[in-house]
Amino acid sequence: MTIAKKYFQKQLANADFRNSYLEEKVKLDIEYQLEELKKDIQTRKTIKELIKRVNSIEQYVMSA
C-alpha cells in the first residue's frame, strides 16, 4: 500500500473526516449526474431516457 493510501485510511478512521469526505463525494456525484442530465436534455434525448436518468438520480439521493 502506498503512503498516500495509508494516510487516507488513517484519516478515514476519524469520524469527522469520514463524514466530511462522504458528504463531499455525494455532492460531487450528484453534480456529475446533473451535468449528464443537462447534456441529455441539450442533445434532445427521448422523454423516456430523461425520466430514466432523473429516476436514477433520485434513487442515488435517497440511498445517500
C-alpha positions, -999 to 999 in steps of 0.1 A, spaced: 0 0 0 13 34 -9 20 62 16 -10 81 3 -33 52 7 -21 45 42 -26 82 51 -60 82 36 -70 51 55 -57 66 87 -78 98 81 -109 77 74 -107 64 110 -115 99 121 -153 102 121 -153 139 113 -131 135 83 -150 104 71 -183 123 73 -170 153 55 -153 132 29 -185 112 22 -206 144 21 -184 159 -5 -183 127 -25 -221 126 -26 -222 163 -37 -197 157 -65 -215 126 -76 -249 144 -78 -233 173 -96 -218 150 -122 -251 132 -127 -269 166 -131 -244 176 -157 -250 144 -176 -288 151 -174 -282 186 -187 -263 171 -217 -290 146 -224 -316 175 -224 -294 195 -248 -290 166 -272 -328 161 -271 -328 126 -257 -362 110 -256 -386 117 -227 -382 80 -216 -344 83 -214 -347 116 -195 -371 102 -170 -348 71 -166 -319 95 -158 -340 115 -133 -351 83 -116 -315 72 -113 -305 105 -97 -335 102 -74 -325 67 -63 -290 78 -56 -301 107 -35 -325 85 -15 -297 60 -8 -271 86 2 
